[in-house]
């Protein structure tokens, strides 16, 4: 009979210690100040030599219609820009968000940012912002001072209501390229 209190005490101790979460050391916690070491603001002066660059069109949807087309399903959109080059940075010079009528709704960058090798950055259109409509788009412009691999630029749309959820990816399409090898800009057709 005297073993039962000892047994219950041991079980209680095991349960209590298993319920505590280990502390995360400060160096492994996420950066909550928003400072990203893989990107930095840069100035492009007259000495900056562009070797290559692109203008990329990315279709996004702030909402879609469902049912009898009178019901709107709002979506959040995340634009993701990923530098795919293993060793060289790229510079994002402009990220603009347009509505279905081609009206500029928001300019996301005040100054160009340099994106380090294999780094990424993102820009978000909130789910409650339906100003873009079903024909909204981003125009992304980037340049590089050396020959680099093209970045991946795409948008992810997601929406959830009750027990219904929808998401998909919309890839960017290059609508203008520039390269010093050709001597001028070129517009790419479909």
Legacy VTK file of the C-alpha trace (Angstrom):
# vtk DataFile Version 3.0
C-alpha trace
ASCII
DATASET POLYDATA
POINTS 190 float
0.000 0.000 0.000
2.872 2.404 0.585
4.065 2.027 -3.037
0.956 3.668 -4.508
1.707 7.263 -3.311
5.282 6.930 -4.581
4.020 5.508 -7.900
1.454 8.321 -8.335
4.079 10.937 -7.470
6.433 9.533 -10.123
3.651 9.543 -12.746
2.714 13.143 -11.836
6.356 14.232 -12.124
6.691 12.607 -15.549
3.469 14.225 -16.794
4.436 17.667 -15.492
7.921 17.600 -17.013
6.630 16.373 -20.354
4.138 19.257 -20.553
6.738 22.000 -20.351
8.123 23.238 -23.622
11.857 23.706 -24.001
12.994 27.299 -24.397
14.277 28.293 -27.781
17.730 29.814 -27.560
17.747 33.475 -28.684
20.039 32.864 -31.686
17.583 30.376 -33.261
14.442 32.467 -32.880
12.938 34.072 -35.960
13.915 37.646 -36.746
10.903 39.633 -35.544
12.254 43.103 -36.359
11.779 42.573 -40.107
15.433 43.133 -40.917
16.508 40.698 -43.578
20.223 40.078 -43.974
19.742 38.646 -47.497
18.477 41.947 -48.910
19.591 45.538 -48.589
18.564 48.889 -50.008
20.889 50.071 -52.793
21.385 53.216 -54.841
21.675 52.957 -58.606
23.810 55.818 -59.814
25.062 56.722 -63.301
28.051 54.367 -62.845
25.787 51.355 -62.410
26.146 49.087 -65.439
23.235 46.772 -66.162
24.347 43.548 -67.833
20.909 41.943 -67.771
17.415 42.475 -66.415
13.734 41.797 -66.983
10.244 43.166 -66.579
7.890 40.423 -65.388
4.077 40.401 -65.448
2.473 38.325 -62.664
-1.313 37.807 -62.748
-3.011 37.819 -59.341
-6.592 37.630 -58.137
-7.916 39.593 -55.157
-11.116 37.574 -55.395
-12.900 35.109 -57.643
-16.559 34.418 -58.312
-18.242 31.172 -57.368
-21.677 29.656 -57.399
-23.997 31.819 -59.445
-21.262 34.441 -60.007
-22.902 36.741 -57.478
-20.861 35.290 -54.642
-17.325 36.569 -54.188
-14.574 34.494 -52.615
-11.830 36.815 -51.291
-8.191 35.789 -51.634
-4.905 36.835 -50.097
-2.086 37.089 -52.619
1.615 36.718 -51.888
4.107 37.762 -54.552
7.355 35.820 -54.173
10.624 36.847 -55.841
13.409 34.255 -55.582
16.984 34.771 -56.716
17.957 31.410 -58.236
21.612 32.293 -58.819
23.982 30.293 -56.604
26.570 33.032 -56.136
25.453 36.418 -57.494
22.917 38.986 -56.281
20.162 40.648 -58.286
18.585 44.049 -57.732
14.817 44.448 -57.589
14.183 47.957 -58.933
10.388 48.063 -58.901
7.335 46.142 -57.646
4.007 47.683 -58.691
0.454 46.423 -58.112
-2.256 47.236 -60.689
-6.013 46.687 -60.760
-8.107 45.077 -63.514
-8.204 48.371 -65.437
-4.451 48.935 -65.402
-4.617 51.584 -62.659
-1.593 51.635 -60.345
-2.794 50.766 -56.835
0.472 50.504 -54.945
4.207 50.946 -55.451
5.864 48.483 -53.040
9.460 49.710 -53.206
10.616 53.223 -52.471
14.210 52.348 -53.397
15.794 49.334 -55.138
16.796 46.351 -53.008
19.618 43.901 -53.641
18.620 40.282 -53.185
21.528 38.003 -52.244
22.252 34.697 -53.962
19.485 32.138 -53.300
17.544 34.676 -51.230
13.881 35.555 -51.606
11.497 38.334 -50.705
7.732 38.658 -50.754
4.959 41.232 -50.946
1.412 40.637 -49.704
-2.009 41.850 -50.789
-4.322 41.315 -47.840
-7.451 39.196 -48.215
-9.649 42.174 -47.344
-8.135 44.295 -50.158
-10.336 43.519 -53.164
-9.397 46.686 -55.069
-7.370 44.722 -57.632
-10.238 42.554 -58.810
-9.988 39.370 -60.841
-7.619 40.958 -63.363
-5.079 42.417 -60.953
-1.356 42.057 -61.601
2.120 42.827 -60.376
4.846 44.257 -62.571
8.297 43.342 -61.233
11.536 44.796 -62.624
15.001 43.522 -61.781
18.556 44.081 -63.014
22.004 42.587 -62.435
25.548 43.836 -62.958
26.717 40.392 -64.083
25.171 37.536 -65.986
22.887 35.618 -63.568
20.246 32.914 -63.668
16.739 34.342 -64.018
14.788 34.667 -60.762
11.553 32.803 -60.111
8.698 35.273 -59.730
5.261 33.923 -58.886
2.163 34.699 -56.862
0.357 32.402 -54.467
-3.342 33.056 -53.907
-5.186 31.498 -50.978
-8.621 31.852 -49.466
-10.525 29.972 -46.790
-14.112 30.287 -45.595
-15.846 27.880 -43.254
-14.790 24.441 -44.486
-13.872 25.553 -47.985
-10.345 26.439 -49.051
-8.710 27.271 -52.334
-5.132 28.061 -53.348
-2.969 28.104 -56.460
0.222 29.525 -57.905
0.366 31.999 -60.766
3.763 32.131 -62.518
5.231 35.360 -63.831
5.749 35.974 -67.539
8.692 37.932 -68.899
7.369 40.794 -71.021
10.659 42.638 -71.520
14.319 41.609 -71.334
17.484 43.646 -71.440
20.990 42.448 -72.019
24.223 44.201 -72.912
25.092 41.272 -75.170
22.306 42.317 -77.541
22.919 46.017 -77.095
19.264 46.869 -76.458
16.050 45.830 -74.824
13.843 43.263 -76.441
10.160 42.560 -75.968
9.285 38.894 -75.881
6.087 37.718 -77.509
3.988 34.724 -76.608
LINES 1 191
190 0 1 2 3 4 5 6 7 8 9 10 11 12 13 14 15 16 17 18 19 20 21 22 23 24 25 26 27 28 29 30 31 32 33 34 35 36 37 38 39 40 41 42 43 44 45 46 47 48 49 50 51 52 53 54 55 56 57 58 59 60 61 62 63 64 65 66 67 68 69 70 71 72 73 74 75 76 77 78 79 80 81 82 83 84 85 86 87 88 89 90 91 92 93 94 95 96 97 98 99 100 101 102 103 104 105 106 107 108 109 110 111 112 113 114 115 116 117 118 119 120 121 122 123 124 125 126 127 128 129 130 131 132 133 134 135 136 137 138 139 140 141 142 143 144 145 146 147 148 149 150 151 152 153 154 155 156 157 158 159 160 161 162 163 164 165 166 167 168 169 170 171 172 173 174 175 176 177 178 179 180 181 182 183 184 185 186 187 188 189
